[in-house]
Amino acid sequence: MEGTQTNTKLVEELQQVLAKDRVTTNQTMLEQHSSDESYHTPHLPDIVVFPENADEVSETVKLANKYEIPVVPYGYGSSLEANVIPEHGGIVIDFANMNKVLEVREDDFLVKVQPGVTRSQLDKELKKYGLFFTVDPGADATLGGMASTNASGTTSVKYGIMRDNVRDMEVVLADGTIIHTGSMAAKSSSGYNLNGLFIGSEGTLGCFTELTLKVIGIPEHIMAARAEFTSVDDAVDAVIAIMQAGIPIARVELVDEESIKQMNRYSETDYSEVPTLFLELHGNEAGLKHDIAFMEEIVSDMRCRQIEFETETAGRNKLWEARHNAAYAFIHNHPGRKQMVTDVCVPISELAGAVKDARVAIGESGLSGGIVGHVGDGNYHILLMLDPDNPDDIERANQVNERIVGYALERGGTCTGEHGVGTGKQKYQKREHGEALGVMRKIKQALDPEDLLNPGKIIE
């Protein structure tokens, strides 16, 4: 954008489309939209807008084309790889006003939502129908943001990731065209899989304005458990054995010793500071009794030190609250420090070695950090505490990141299981995808020839 005069003209035209109170250049508002929850450097946008429907998003994008200014879709700002940081300025489209649950089709097990609906907001609405949405990334992110990064989380081992649970999306393309990527049918052999293409595209191919999501009935019975092990190897072997036995495990999380220590301080728990599995099973009462007995036998064979079950809602909530708050526990216990959170995903058979190597890397870095992982699908996270103003801390954290990504890619894994690429994982794209990266560039060029949609993310 060329100077203040152009900026003023664009603001005036945006206000004609969206109304004055939903277009702002207020400095405080710009700062609020300059960063995410990562350690990456913030960057101010030029304008923030708050549309209320797809037509307003379309008109905003058309004006961005007219003035050749970037557009960055923004949900809740909870991303971790600079996914929503407007590094080239431009217009940030905040979907806070597009936060309505539009329709619950309980007989079809579908729900239509606007992109600004949060996960907790949706679950509150679905409870009235005895339904729930299965993707749980921990943070109370927006559904649009979750689709943008192909989020997953603790329940993906049973119910799949975001890409598995989106039936259709309404998308505004770079030229303002509004399309739908799927339908409400349970399956289709018609045309290219546009759902799969747009989910995980981090706003680089289009702006999501409506999502049709799969939902399921709330399980009749839920059982949570916490199993303690002497080693990471034993814990991972137990998970593999549980899954091979066909036990319908809904969540299985690995938490290392250091993370348990931070949890105990923050959540006032008194868990043993050893490698620990947090588990949850969903099903009917008779079936769960059999599964629990079988699971106890399996973990006993894998040298489990102790396993405790939680049947009451309060106990289960306390257990999962402690797990979900692991990242915040590190932040709370390290005042003045910033957190770098990174994730990779490996074949499950490689997970124990990956976690052990990551633990060595953290130790050698001299930084305080822990490891938590969605063990059932081979995805794990490293939580590192650093001084963002200390170049040495940043360098050591980057070395840890380089090491765990290298370990994953050498063993058929990926540089990110659920956080997305943003700019933080961009440098690994060629190494991971090879010639396929060229195909991705052609798709980006075809759909966004002027490179106005979240430029600089995923693909350089």
Secondary structure, 3 states (H helix, E strand, C coil): CCHHHHHHHHHHHHHHHHCHHHEECCHHHHHHCCCCCCCCCCCCCCEEECCCCHHHHHHHHHHHHHHCCCEEEECCCCCCCCCCCCCCCCEEEECCCCCCEEEEECCCCEEEECCCCEHHHHHHHHHHHCEECCCCCCCCCEHHHHHHCCCCCCCHHHHCCHHHCEEEEEEECCCCCEEECCCCCCCCCCCCCHHHHHCCCCCCCCEEEEEEEECEECCCEEEEEEEEECCHHHHHHHHHHHHHCCCCEEEEEEECHHHHHHHHHHHCCCCCCCCEEEEEEEECHHHHHHHHHHHHHHHHHCCEEEEEEECCHHHHHHHHHHHHCHHHHHHHCCCCCEEEEEEEECCHHHHHHHHHHHHHHHHHHCCCEEEEEEHHHCEEEEEEEECCCCHHHHHHHHHHHHHHHHHHHHCCCECCCCCCCCCCCHHHHHHHHCCHHHHHHHHHHHHCCCCCECCCCCCC
